[in-house]
Amino acid sequence: MKIEKPCSPGHCLGILNDNMRTDMLRYVHEGVRARMDEQEEKPPRGRARRKSPLEMLIESIEDVLARFEGSDLFAVIGRNPFNAGPYRRFQPETDYRHDIELLTSQMAALQEILASLEW
């Protein structure tokens, strides 16, 4: 699978929205939103810093992969409602594996970006 490398968290989410075949995508969005809400409720104290959207997206993808990767939970996922072209037949097991591979590749690219920004 040849997928574009992201250059920002927003770009990555756009790639995921356009290419994910299952509703695992909603868990990524929910994870980011939960982290943003938590950060607003409990601001960092002392020398701690706020997490960047990039860090929150990486953590969210890591959580989704930890939940689904290496397991066969394709029976509990559905079609991505935002990328459900009528021409495409939903194949839970195949689409599940596609999305795991896509999330893994996007997370690796995001981690490269984060590593290049840290000093």
N, C-alpha and C positions, 0 to 999 in steps of 0.2 A: 504494500500500500504506500503510495507516494502522496504524502499530505504536506501542505505548506507548513513551514516552521513559524510559530508566532513571534511577534516582536513586542507584544504588550499583553497584559491580562485581558483587556477588551478584545484584542485581535484573537487571542486564544479562544475566548468564549464564542466569538463569531465563527471560528473554524469548527468548534464543537457543535454549535447550533446547526451549522450547515451539513455536517457530516455524520453526526451520531444517528444511529438507527433505532436506538432503544430509549426508553424513558429514564435510563440511568442518569441522563443529563440533569434531570430535576434534582437529584441528590447533590450534584456538584453545585448547582445554584443555591440550594437550601443550605449547604455547608458554608458557602461564602457569606450568605445573608446572616446566618447565625453568628459567624465570627465578627461581622461588622456590628451587629446588634450588641454582642457581648463587649466589644471594645468601646462602644458608646456608653454602655451602662457602667462599666468598670474601667475607667481610664487608667493607664499605667501609672505606677507610683515611683517616686524616687528617680533613679537613673534609667529605669525601664523605658523603652520607646514603643510607640504605636507600631503595629504590624502594617506593612504595606499591602495594597491590594494584590500584588504579585505573591507575597508570602501566604496570604489567605487563600488564594486560588490554588497554590501548590498544596497546601495542607488539605484543602477540600478534596482535591483529586486523589491525594494519598489516602484519605479516609474512604473514598468510594472504591478505590482499588483494593484496599485492605478488606473491604466488605465483600467484594465480588470476585476478585482475582483468585484463581486456584480452586474455585468452587463451581458448582453447576447450578447456580440459582437462576438460570434462564427461564425457568417456569414461572418465576414471580415478576418478571419484567414485561413491559408492554412496548408497543411501538412509540417512537418519538412523535408526539403530536405536532411538533413544530417542523418536522421534516418527513412528512408522511405523504409522499407523492402517490397518486392513485396508480401509477404504473409499476410500483414496487411492491412485491409480495413480502409480507413480514415473515421472516424465518427466525424464530426466537434464538435457537442455538447458534446459528451462523452470525446473526446480527449482534448477539451478546459478545461473541469472541472478537468480532470486528471492533466493537466499542472498547473492549478491554485493551486491545492493541493500540487504538487511537488515543485513549487516555494515557497510556504508558508513554507513547511517543511525545505527546504534548507536554506531559509532566517533565520528561527529560529535557526538552527544549526550554521550558520555563526555569528549570534548575540551572541550566547553563547561563541564562540571562541573569538570574539572581547571583550566581557565583561571579559573574563579570562585574556586577555592581558593588559587591561587598569589598571592603578594603580594610 
